[in-house]
Amino acid sequence: MSQEKNLFLDYGGLIVNYDFNKDTLARAHALALSRINCGGQRFDIEQISEAHGKAIQSYLDARERDNSEWSMDKITRLMLSNLGADTSVSDISEIYKFNDHNSEPMPKAILVLERLSSHANLGIISNLPHDSLIYELKSYGILNLFDPIVVSYEVGFRKPHPAIYKEALRRANARAEDSIFASHDVEEVRGAKNVGMRGILVKSIEEVIGIL
């Protein structure tokens, strides 16, 4: 393996299996509804599901237009407005951040990342509206392997928008020509190449070792 100074990795699909489905969403809805109604309000699961669905559609429409990213607080604020609920945005946002998905490390990911960290400075560039990955990486015992960790909601744009790659390079104090970005997504890889980074398309974290 040749030495590379800066290696940025995608998060979901490469480091972790990130599972967002109807069951995880229903779990988050139920917890959010309990929190909202504990203040004396009386909404039901259908109402919160509809309000959330409308907020998510507005969020997805914005993403489709220009690869912009919203924070979970912004999504939650719109959901509560749609619902007509008087509840702390941050409280409900935290519920969805931690409960609307499941995650677990990809097979062999931790061992491979530890090996990669001895050959390169590792960073993460991830498309997420919140920072749940920080807590997940900490629980896996590998948070210390990554610096920087750049998440799209902080930047306001998602991959493949150039702004998120440039922000990662800025935080790493790195030059694009000295940096690699690896992902399973072809558009994300193309976005990295467009800012002068070396982009590599891989199906698994193990493939990164073979390519470097």
C-alpha positions as CSV (number, residue, x, y, z in Angstrom):
1,M,0.0,0.0,0.0
2,S,1.5,3.3,-1.0
3,Q,1.3,6.1,1.5
4,E,-1.4,8.8,1.0
5,K,-1.6,11.9,3.2
6,N,-5.4,12.4,3.3
7,L,-8.0,9.8,2.8
8,F,-11.7,10.9,3.1
9,L,-14.4,8.2,3.3
10,D,-18.1,8.1,2.8
11,Y,-20.0,7.0,6.0
12,G,-23.2,5.1,5.1
13,G,-22.6,2.1,2.9
14,L,-18.8,2.1,3.4
15,I,-18.2,2.4,7.2
16,V,-21.7,1.5,8.5
17,N,-24.8,-0.1,7.3
18,Y,-27.3,2.7,7.7
19,D,-30.9,1.4,7.8
20,F,-33.8,3.8,7.6
21,N,-37.1,2.1,7.1
22,K,-40.8,2.2,8.0
23,D,-40.3,0.4,11.3
24,T,-37.5,2.7,12.5
25,L,-39.6,5.7,11.4
26,A,-42.6,4.3,13.2
27,R,-40.5,4.0,16.4
28,A,-39.4,7.6,16.1
29,H,-42.9,8.8,15.5
30,A,-44.2,6.9,18.6
31,L,-41.5,8.4,20.8
32,A,-42.0,11.9,19.4
33,L,-45.8,11.6,19.8
34,S,-45.4,10.6,23.5
35,R,-43.1,13.7,24.1
36,I,-45.5,16.1,22.3
37,N,-48.6,14.8,24.1
38,C,-47.1,14.8,27.5
39,G,-47.7,18.6,27.6
40,G,-51.4,18.1,27.3
41,Q,-51.7,18.2,23.5
42,R,-53.6,15.4,21.9
43,F,-52.3,14.3,18.5
44,D,-52.4,10.8,17.1
45,I,-49.9,8.7,15.1
46,E,-51.6,9.4,11.8
47,Q,-51.4,13.2,12.3
48,I,-47.7,13.1,13.2
49,S,-46.9,10.8,10.3
50,E,-48.7,13.1,7.8
51,A,-47.0,16.2,9.2
52,H,-43.6,14.5,9.1
53,G,-44.2,13.2,5.6
54,K,-45.0,16.7,4.3
55,A,-41.8,18.1,6.0
56,I,-39.7,15.4,4.5
57,Q,-41.1,16.0,1.0
58,S,-40.2,19.7,1.2
59,Y,-36.7,18.6,2.4
60,L,-36.4,16.2,-0.5
61,D,-37.6,18.8,-3.0
62,A,-34.9,21.2,-1.8
63,R,-32.3,18.5,-2.1
64,E,-33.4,17.7,-5.6
65,R,-33.1,21.4,-6.7
66,D,-29.6,22.1,-5.8
67,N,-28.1,19.5,-3.5
68,S,-28.8,21.7,-0.5
69,E,-29.0,20.1,3.0
70,W,-31.3,20.9,5.9
71,S,-30.6,20.3,9.5
72,M,-32.8,18.0,11.5
73,D,-33.9,21.0,13.5
74,K,-35.2,22.6,10.4
75,I,-37.0,19.5,9.3
76,T,-38.5,19.1,12.8
77,R,-39.5,22.8,13.0
78,L,-41.5,22.4,9.7
79,M,-43.0,19.1,10.9
80,L,-44.2,20.7,14.2
81,S,-45.6,23.7,12.2
82,N,-47.5,21.3,9.9
83,L,-48.8,19.5,13.0
84,G,-49.7,22.6,14.9
85,A,-47.8,21.4,18.0
86,D,-46.3,23.7,20.6
87,T,-43.2,21.7,21.6
88,S,-39.5,22.2,21.8
89,V,-37.9,21.7,18.4
90,S,-34.6,20.4,19.9
91,D,-36.3,17.8,22.0
92,I,-38.2,16.3,19.0
93,S,-35.2,16.7,16.8
94,E,-33.1,14.6,19.2
95,I,-35.7,11.8,19.2
96,Y,-35.6,11.5,15.4
97,K,-31.8,11.8,15.2
98,F,-31.3,8.8,17.4
99,N,-34.4,6.7,16.6
100,D,-35.4,7.0,12.9
101,H,-32.6,4.6,11.8
102,N,-30.5,1.7,12.8
103,S,-26.8,1.4,12.2
104,E,-24.0,-1.1,12.6
105,P,-20.4,-1.3,11.4
106,M,-20.0,-2.9,8.0
107,P,-18.2,-6.3,8.2
108,K,-14.5,-6.0,8.9
109,A,-14.8,-2.2,8.8
110,I,-13.2,-1.5,12.2
111,L,-10.2,-3.7,11.5
112,V,-9.7,-2.2,8.0
113,L,-10.0,1.4,9.3
114,E,-7.4,0.8,12.0
115,R,-5.1,-0.5,9.3
116,L,-5.8,2.4,7.0
117,S,-5.2,4.9,9.8
118,S,-1.6,3.8,9.9
119,H,-1.1,4.8,6.3
120,A,-3.2,8.0,5.9
121,N,-4.9,10.7,7.8
122,L,-8.6,9.6,7.8
123,G,-11.6,11.9,7.4
124,I,-15.3,11.4,6.8
125,I,-17.5,13.3,4.3
126,S,-21.1,12.3,4.9
127,N,-24.6,13.3,3.7
128,L,-26.7,13.6,6.9
129,P,-29.1,16.2,8.4
130,H,-27.7,15.6,11.9
131,D,-24.6,14.4,13.8
132,S,-25.7,10.9,15.0
133,L,-22.6,9.5,13.3
134,I,-20.4,11.1,16.0
135,Y,-22.2,9.1,18.7
136,E,-22.2,5.9,16.6
137,L,-18.5,6.1,15.9
138,K,-17.8,6.7,19.5
139,S,-19.9,3.6,20.5
140,Y,-17.8,1.5,18.0
141,G,-14.6,2.8,19.5
142,I,-13.3,4.4,16.3
143,L,-14.2,8.1,16.6
144,N,-10.6,9.0,17.3
145,L,-9.5,7.6,13.9
146,F,-11.2,10.5,12.0
147,D,-10.3,14.1,11.7
148,P,-12.1,15.9,10.2
149,I,-15.6,14.6,10.1
150,V,-17.7,16.8,7.8
151,V,-21.4,16.4,7.7
152,S,-23.6,18.0,5.0
153,Y,-26.0,19.7,7.4
154,E,-23.1,21.8,8.8
155,V,-22.1,22.9,5.3
156,G,-25.6,23.4,3.9
157,F,-24.9,21.2,0.8
158,R,-24.7,17.5,0.1
159,K,-22.3,15.5,-2.0
160,P,-21.7,15.9,-4.9
161,H,-21.9,19.7,-4.4
162,P,-18.3,21.0,-4.4
163,A,-18.8,23.0,-1.2
164,I,-18.7,19.9,1.1
165,Y,-15.4,18.6,-0.4
166,K,-13.8,22.0,-0.2
167,E,-14.9,22.3,3.5
168,A,-13.3,18.9,4.3
169,L,-10.1,20.0,2.6
170,R,-10.1,23.3,4.5
171,R,-10.6,21.6,7.9
172,A,-7.9,19.1,7.1
173,N,-5.6,21.9,5.9
174,A,-5.0,19.6,2.9
175,R,-4.5,20.2,-0.8
176,A,-7.0,18.5,-3.2
177,E,-4.2,16.9,-5.2
178,D,-2.9,15.2,-2.1
179,S,-6.2,13.9,-1.1
180,I,-8.4,10.9,-1.9
181,F,-12.2,10.4,-1.5
182,A,-13.6,6.9,-1.5
183,S,-17.3,6.0,-1.8
184,H,-19.7,3.4,-3.2
185,D,-21.6,6.2,-5.0
186,V,-20.5,7.2,-8.5
187,E,-21.9,10.7,-8.3
188,E,-20.1,11.4,-5.0
189,V,-16.8,10.1,-6.5
190,R,-17.3,12.4,-9.5
191,G,-17.9,15.3,-7.2
192,A,-14.6,14.8,-5.5
193,K,-12.8,14.6,-8.9
194,N,-14.4,17.9,-9.9
195,V,-12.6,19.7,-7.1
196,G,-9.3,18.1,-7.9
197,M,-9.3,15.2,-5.5
198,R,-8.5,11.6,-6.5
199,G,-11.9,9.8,-6.4
200,I,-12.2,6.1,-6.1
201,L,-15.3,4.0,-6.5
202,V,-15.4,1.0,-4.2
203,K,-18.0,-1.6,-3.1
204,S,-16.5,-2.1,0.3
205,I,-14.0,-0.7,2.7
206,E,-11.7,-3.6,2.1
207,E,-11.3,-2.5,-1.5
208,V,-9.8,0.8,-0.4
209,I,-6.7,-1.1,0.8
210,G,-6.3,-2.8,-2.5
211,I,-6.6,0.5,-4.5
212,L,-4.3,2.7,-2.4
